[in-house]
Amino acid sequence: MPVTVGAHHLTLFTHDMDRFIRFYGEIFDAETKFDLSEPGPGGGTLRHSLIDVGGGFALHPFQMPEPTGYEDGSMQMGRRGHIDHLALKVDGEECLQEVRRRLVKAGASDGTITDFGAVRLVTFKDPDGMEGEVARWTDSKRVLGFKERKRELWPD
């Protein structure tokens, strides 16, 4: 039996956050859990949202201060480059800690847990070099921005 319970969120890029939120809200009755604007890398304002599309799965779109070149999706297989990463979902802290331990043992992660308040996650690199996350929802209703996030280092 897998330790994960499905996907947690999918991160991607968009040119127009308002249009993106409106589309998923109107078509899928998706609920925007948060919509944050904060300083972007290299200046400007980065905007990102977490949109609950059901079953505990969310879309996490980013609108960057400057276009990345990956905002435009494509219907052509092999040319759909606007997805950034996938986060797999676990149900509780105990399971997050177990997956964290396994990732560190495999050399796929440094074991740092990032705490964004409503979401706790550990980042990893898969064998092909793709970044992934293992994440869990918490009971907190507050989402911390990138500058507010907390980091829990792997104990040596």
Secondary structure, 3 states (H helix, E strand, C coil): CCCCCCEEEEEEECCCHHHHHHHHHHHHCCEEEEEEEEECCCCCEEEEEEEEEECCEEEEEEECCCCCCCCCCCCCCCCCCCEEEEEEECCCHHHHHHHHHHHHHCCCCCCCEEECECEEEEEEECCCCCEEEEEEECCCCCECCCCCCEEECCCC
